[in-house]
Amino acid sequence: MHRTVTTDEDVRRAFASDASGLVLVPEGVARPTSAGEVVELVKEAAASGTPITAAGGQTSTTAASITDTGLLLSLRGLDRVIDIDPVARTARVEAGVLLGEFKRRLAADGLLFPPDPTSEEDVTIGGAIACNASGARTLRYGATRVHVTALRVALATGELVEVRRPGLEKNTAGYALAQDAVDWFVGSEGTLGIVVEAELALLPSPARVVGLAIPFRDEGAALGFVVAARLATNVLPRCIEYFDGLALDIARAARAETAWAPAAAGMVYVEEATDGDDPPLDAWLELAEGHDAIADDVLVFDGDSALRDARRMRHAVPAHMNERGAQYRQAGGRKLSTDWAVPFRKLADTIAEARRLVSDAGIPMPVIYGHAGSGHPHQNFIAEDTASRERTEAVIEATLRHVLAVGGTVSAEHGIGKVKRRWLPLQASAQQLAVMRAVKRELDPQGILAPGNVI
Ligand SMILES: Cc1cc2nc3c(=O)[nH]c(=O)nc-3n(C[C@H](O)[C@H](O)[C@H](O)COP(=O)(O)OP(=O)(O)OC[C@H]3O[C@@H](n4cnc5c(N)ncnc54)[C@H](O)[C@@H]3O)c2cc1C
């Protein structure tokens, strides 16, 4: 057994849960502190055919970072920021570096690594890469994938490889899916290789950011405004987030602003980032007024401290719902969160249909909030016991079928993991699934990496 592996019961239990609400106790836990140790561990696992599941911050909502078979490989010990080059605007980091800490360090140098999952304080760079994490600002900057330029990866054989984006503007050599090996690993949820190190592309921090919280009397007006904000040419939002009435109540309570915008049944939060110019506040207010916003109650968040306040307000919603869901674990209940997305113009109709399905099933309305500008809301349901969880899952599946019928995806952000695996075949064709299996077989012929995730 490798020196970094333990089978101690307490340690195994400490790595047995993530944000999915499920518990899977691994047979052993390995806590390497270097890429060399990861390679040794994978070689040993390959020789004995032992399954090996990588884990970072274990914030997965889909049980992707837990396992009850073989080794749980925690990458948290690989936590060095190797290099930050402010001139080339690149950074080289180990997989276990925490995203939030890394971003604060960059900010001190006037640099930005844009991916901003709500969970970023607990997320590792390796986990963000493995899940292609995204967030509110993905609207403007794209998800993690586009910011990764090279990876060091331990393959399932234990071979350590460095893959780098070709950096070409044109390329017709061979199939697209084989042209850039970085893309094999980004979003592969630990199933194709173990990321030990990453080279990331950085942006300059914007000189000025202003946020606006815009209240609306009804959902239709708010979602109409979202589409208009996407299409407007005189504003350039880096995020467009929607909060329905229930989410707004939680956000208001988090700011101790329960009296704010009493007539509002929804809110849209937008952010503009500029290189120093004044953000187009008048254009935003005009757009809001044109969509029946409650213009007198618009809140402006200008400056770091105000923006932190806005962030706290928005992030209070998932945090509150996680706490509520955790109360029902003993009874087989939990928070159930969707992360489907549709083309943004179809969001209002899809939310209306999702609400109809909930109402027909007679279960409580979920809290709906999130990345409306990308057509990507979260529905947060609270299931109080096993029976209500099953009823909720049936409603979610019916919603997903509708989402797919209008050209959407069953997962825009949190990945498939183990929890959503049964929904992948609703979206991917038999040929697409076969291609995924072929890639998996090629890169992990023994099937030892993160068994049970994705396919
Ligand atoms: C409150 C809350 C809010 C969230 N908000 C968002 C959000 O806004 N956007 C978003 O995208 N996600 C969000 N998530 C989901 C989650 O935080 C992300 O998927 C995140 O990227 C997972 O990172 P992690 O370090 O916690 O990885 P883990 O949960 O530990 O692992 C996730 C997956 O990555 C694999 N993995 C981890 N490290 C490596 C590695 N080094 N090499 C290969 N595979 C690896 C694991 O095997 C697993 O499949 C949220 C979760 C919570 C609990």
The ligand as an SDF file (V2000), in Angstrom:
LIG
                    3D

 53 58  0  0  0  0  0  0  0  0999 V2000
  -23.2610   25.9150   -2.8550 C   0  0  0  0  0  0  0  0  0  0  0  0
  -22.7100   25.4340   -4.1810 C   0  0  0  0  0  0  0  0  0  0  0  0
  -22.7120   26.2850   -5.2560 C   0  0  0  0  0  0  0  0  0  0  0  0
  -22.1930   25.8650   -6.4850 C   0  0  0  0  0  0  0  0  0  0  0  0
  -22.1840   26.7520   -7.4970 N   0  0  0  0  0  0  0  0  0  0  0  0
  -21.6330   26.3980   -8.6750 C   0  0  0  0  0  0  0  0  0  0  0  0
  -21.5700   27.3400   -9.7340 C   0  0  0  0  0  0  0  0  0  0  0  0
  -21.9910   28.4860   -9.6030 O   0  0  0  0  0  0  0  0  0  0  0  0
  -21.0090   26.9400  -10.8930 N   0  0  0  0  0  0  0  0  0  0  0  0
  -20.5090   25.6740  -11.0570 C   0  0  0  0  0  0  0  0  0  0  0  0
  -19.9920   25.3800  -12.1420 O   0  0  0  0  0  0  0  0  0  0  0  0
  -20.5690   24.7730  -10.0710 N   0  0  0  0  0  0  0  0  0  0  0  0
  -21.1020   25.0960   -8.8850 C   0  0  0  0  0  0  0  0  0  0  0  0
  -21.1540   24.1770   -7.8790 N   0  0  0  0  0  0  0  0  0  0  0  0
  -20.6490   22.8060   -8.1110 C   0  0  0  0  0  0  0  0  0  0  0  0
  -19.1560   22.6140   -7.7610 C   0  0  0  0  0  0  0  0  0  0  0  0
  -18.7220   23.5740   -6.8160 O   0  0  0  0  0  0  0  0  0  0  0  0
  -18.2660   22.6830   -9.0010 C   0  0  0  0  0  0  0  0  0  0  0  0
  -18.5840   21.6130   -9.8620 O   0  0  0  0  0  0  0  0  0  0  0  0
  -16.7640   22.6550   -8.7190 C   0  0  0  0  0  0  0  0  0  0  0  0
  -16.0740   22.8570   -9.9270 O   0  0  0  0  0  0  0  0  0  0  0  0
  -16.2340   21.3740   -8.0900 C   0  0  0  0  0  0  0  0  0  0  0  0
  -14.8960   21.5920   -7.6680 O   0  0  0  0  0  0  0  0  0  0  0  0
  -14.2770   20.7590   -6.4520 P   0  0  0  0  0  0  0  0  0  0  0  0
  -12.8560   21.1550   -6.2610 O   0  0  0  0  0  0  0  0  0  0  0  0
  -15.1330   20.8560   -5.2690 O   0  0  0  0  0  0  0  0  0  0  0  0
  -14.3210   19.3060   -7.0530 O   0  0  0  0  0  0  0  0  0  0  0  0
  -14.9030   17.9780   -6.4170 P   0  0  0  0  0  0  0  0  0  0  0  0
  -16.3130   18.1850   -6.0060 O   0  0  0  0  0  0  0  0  0  0  0  0
  -13.9680   17.4510   -5.4080 O   0  0  0  0  0  0  0  0  0  0  0  0
  -14.8660   17.0150   -7.6820 O   0  0  0  0  0  0  0  0  0  0  0  0
  -15.7350   17.2560   -8.7530 C   0  0  0  0  0  0  0  0  0  0  0  0
  -15.3360   16.3530   -9.9430 C   0  0  0  0  0  0  0  0  0  0  0  0
  -14.0550   16.7090  -10.3810 O   0  0  0  0  0  0  0  0  0  0  0  0
  -13.1580   15.5910  -10.3460 C   0  0  0  0  0  0  0  0  0  0  0  0
  -11.8660   16.1130   -9.9500 N   0  0  0  0  0  0  0  0  0  0  0  0
  -11.5570   16.9060   -8.8800 C   0  0  0  0  0  0  0  0  0  0  0  0
  -10.2540   17.2230   -8.9070 N   0  0  0  0  0  0  0  0  0  0  0  0
   -9.7250   16.6200   -9.9950 C   0  0  0  0  0  0  0  0  0  0  0  0
   -8.4350   16.5590  -10.5730 C   0  0  0  0  0  0  0  0  0  0  0  0
   -7.4000   17.2150  -10.0260 N   0  0  0  0  0  0  0  0  0  0  0  0
   -8.2490   15.8420  -11.6960 N   0  0  0  0  0  0  0  0  0  0  0  0
   -9.2700   15.1770  -12.2810 C   0  0  0  0  0  0  0  0  0  0  0  0
  -10.5250   15.1870  -11.7680 N   0  0  0  0  0  0  0  0  0  0  0  0
  -10.7410   15.9090  -10.6650 C   0  0  0  0  0  0  0  0  0  0  0  0
  -13.7800   14.6380   -9.3520 C   0  0  0  0  0  0  0  0  0  0  0  0
  -13.4030   13.2970   -9.6310 O   0  0  0  0  0  0  0  0  0  0  0  0
  -15.2480   14.8800   -9.5920 C   0  0  0  0  0  0  0  0  0  0  0  0
  -15.6320   14.1470  -10.7220 O   0  0  0  0  0  0  0  0  0  0  0  0
  -21.6710   24.5460   -6.6380 C   0  0  0  0  0  0  0  0  0  0  0  0
  -21.6610   23.6940   -5.5400 C   0  0  0  0  0  0  0  0  0  0  0  0
  -22.1720   24.1250   -4.3350 C   0  0  0  0  0  0  0  0  0  0  0  0
  -22.1190   23.1940   -3.1730 C   0  0  0  0  0  0  0  0  0  0  0  0
  1  2  1  0
  2  3  1  0
  2 52  2  0
  3  4  2  0
  4  5  1  0
  4 50  1  0
  5  6  2  0
  6  7  1  0
  6 13  1  0
  7  8  2  0
  7  9  1  0
  9 10  1  0
 10 11  2  0
 10 12  1  0
 12 13  2  0
 13 14  1  0
 14 15  1  0
 14 50  1  0
 15 16  1  0
 16 17  1  0
 16 18  1  0
 18 19  1  0
 18 20  1  0
 20 21  1  0
 20 22  1  0
 22 23  1  0
 23 24  1  0
 24 25  2  0
 24 26  1  0
 24 27  1  0
 27 28  1  0
 28 29  2  0
 28 30  1  0
 28 31  1  0
 31 32  1  0
 32 33  1  0
 33 34  1  0
 33 48  1  0
 34 35  1  0
 35 36  1  0
 35 46  1  0
 36 37  1  0
 36 45  1  0
 37 38  2  0
 38 39  1  0
 39 40  1  0
 39 45  2  0
 40 41  1  0
 40 42  2  0
 42 43  1  0
 43 44  2  0
 44 45  1  0
 46 47  1  0
 46 48  1  0
 48 49  1  0
 50 51  2  0
 51 52  1  0
 52 53  1  0
M  END
$$$$
